[in-house]
Amino acid sequence: MVFLSTRSGLAMLIVVMLMVSGSDRANVLQWGVREGDVFWFSLQVQDVEQRHSISDDIAVLVKSVPELSPEVYATHEIPEVEISATWPNGTDVAFLREWFAWLPHPAVPVGNWPLLASWLLNETEEDMVITETDSTMVLAWNTPVSRDLIVWVRIAYFKSDGFFFRYHMAATTQANSTTYEVNALRTSTLLPTFNYMTQAFVVTVAGGILCIAAIIGWAASTIRRPIRRRSPAIGARDGALSLVRSS
């Protein structure tokens, strides 16, 4: 009888372990980017009121990738991948924080896109629309920030690496006149073979071309962007283009 009891207890323990293991596999999340990845974007900024416009390429650098805890159960618990950016001449993009003020995460974990989508829909107060294909996930929503101003946002991620490849925000009046617009589209990816802090390294250009690049001064200031949200998932950052939500 003692033997049967022990065997029964062992069998139950194995079943529990298999159930936990299966749950972990079903909900596994991991980073698809690494420190030192570089993503080139075509950037356009239009400020109608200030009569100012920008159209140029920028290189967005993954400065650091935080540890991803297995205890993450919501999008607002996902730690933020830190990024910086430079112009083609190597100078820092000083207004990156303001231009990308409505980007909650430059990168999201890969491994379970249905889980991420369900988190976003459950946590977000805005009427968010999520569109998925085999290779992309697109988030779209709009938010009133004053009596006469609405911000429209569209963010697209590649499922292969979890890094955003399209960012579009437009501030429009009730009369449907656009006063401010930022549009960024990813054009290529550079994957360093070792740490970006070194001054010279070999990079693989998306498309299969192997180049040797000399990088000096890539360590631009870290972009830390506290998020001001209506909900834990989506929102504007403080001071971003003076588009502060009305109370």
N, C-alpha and C positions, 0 to 999 in steps of 0.2 A: 504494500500500500504506500509506503514511503517512496518507493521508486516511481510508482505511478504518479504520485502527487508532484514529485520533482520534475518528472518528464512533462507533465501538464503545464507546470509553471514555466518551464523553459520554452515550451511551444508558444505560450501566450506572450512571453517576452520577445521572441523572434517575430511574431506577428506585429506587435507594437513597433518594433524597430523597423520593419519593412514599411509600415504605414507612414512613419515619420520620414523615412528615407524617400518614399514616393512623393510625399508632400513637398519635401525640400527640392526634389528634382522638378516638380511641377511649377514651383514658384521661384526658381533660381534666378537671381539677378546678378549681372556682372558688368563691369565697364568694358565698352568696346573701343575706347580710346586710351592712349597712354601719354605720359609726360613727354613733351617734345614734339608731338604731332603738330603739323602746320597745315592749315586750311586756307586756301586763297579764295577771296570773295570779290565779286564786283559790287561796289557800293554806290548808291545814289541817295543823296539827301536833298530835299527841297523844302525851303522855308519861305513860304509865300509872303508872309508879313514882313520879314526882314530882307526880302528880295535876295536870298542867298541860296546857292546850290553847289553841290559837290558831286562829282562823278569820277571815281578812281577805283583802283584795286587796293585791297588791304590783305595782309597776311595775318591770320588769327592763330596765335600760338597757345597750345595747351600748356600752361605753366605748371600745374600740379593736378594730380588725380587722387582724391581722398580715399581712405579705406571705406569700403561699403559694408556696413554692418548687416548681418543676416536678420537683425531685428527690425528692419525697415518695413513698415506696413502702410505707408501713405506717401504721396509725392512730396509733401512738405518735410518729410523726414529724410529725403534723399540729399546727401551732402553735395555742395556745388563744386563742379570742376572749375578751377580758376584759369582765366584766359587773359591774354593781352594781345595787342595788335600793333602792327607797324605799316607805314606807307611803303611803296616800292623803293623809296630812297633810304629806308631804314629808320626814319624818325617815328617816334611813338604816335599812335592815334589818341590824341588827348581827350576827345569827346566820345570815346567808345561807350562809356557807361551811360551817357545821356541818349545816344542814338539807339542803344539796345536796351532801353529802360523797361520794355515790355517783354523781354525774353526771360522767363522764369529760370530756365536751365539751358546753358549752351550745349550740354550733353546729358542724356538720360541713360540709365543702365539698359542693357539688352538682355534677352533671355526669356522674357515673358511679356510681350506687347499687349495681349488682352488684359493682363493684370494691371498694367500701367493705365490703359484706357479706362478701366473700371474705376480706378482710384481718381483719375481726373474728373470723370463725370459725377462721382459721388461727392467730391470735395468742392467743386466749383459752383459758385452762385450764379455766375454769368451763364447765358445760354450757349454753351460751347458745342460746336459741331466737330466731331472727330471722323476723319476719312482715312481709310487704310487701303493699301495695296500690298502685294507681296514684299515690296522693298521699301515702302515709305509709310509714315504716319503723319497726318496733317491736322493741326489744331487751328480752329478759327472761332473768334468770338468778338463781340463789341461791348464797350463799356462807356456810359455817359460820365464825363469828368466835370461837367458844369451844365448850366441850363441850356447853353447853346453849343456845346462841344461834345462830340462822340469820338472815341478812339476805336478804330477797327484794327484787329491784329490777326495775322496768319503766320504760323510757324510750322515748318516741315522738318522732319527728322528722317535720316536714313536708318533703316533697321539693321544694316550691316555693322555700323559703328556707333549708332546712338547720338551722333553729333548733328546739330542742325545744319540744313543745307539751304534753307530759304527762310528769310525773316522779312516781313512786311508789316509796317504799321502806318496808319494814316489818320490824322485828326481832321475831322470834317465838322462843319457847322450844320445846324438844323436845315439850312437851305441847301445842304449837300455840296458845299464849297470846301475843297481841301485847303487847309491852312498849313499843314506840316506833314511830310511823308518821308519815310526811310525804307529803302528797299535794298536787301543784300541777298545775293545769289552765289552759292558756292561754285567755283569753277574748276578747282583742282586740289589735290592733296599731296603733301610731302610727308613721307614717313622716315624719320631719322633712324639710323642704325644704332646710335647711342646718344647720350644725354645732350640736350640742346645747349647746355651751358658751355660746352667746348666750342672753341672758335672755328673749328673745321670738322666737318663730318660728311659722310656719304649719305645721300638721300635718294630714295626711289620716287620718281615722279609718277603720278597716276597716269597710266598709259604705257608703262614699262621702260621709260628712259632712265638710265642711271646717270646721275650727275654728282660732281663734287662741288659742294657749296661752302664758301667761307662765310661764316656768320659771326659778326662782331656786334656786341651790344644787344643780343636778342633778349637779354633779361630785362625787359621793360617792366614798369611798375605793375604790381598785381592789381587786377580789377576785382575789388570786393564790392558786391552789389547787394546791400540789404534790400529785401523785397517788401514793398508796401502793398498789401493785398486786401481785397474785399473778402477773399477766401484764402485758405491755406495754399491753394495751388497757383492762382493767377493774380497778377496785379501790377501796379506801377511802382517804381522806385521813387524815393523821396527826391524832390527837386528836379525830376526829369522833365526838362523842357517846360517847366511850370504847369504841366498837365496834372494838377493835383485834384483828386476827387473832391467834389463838394460834399460837405458834411450834412 
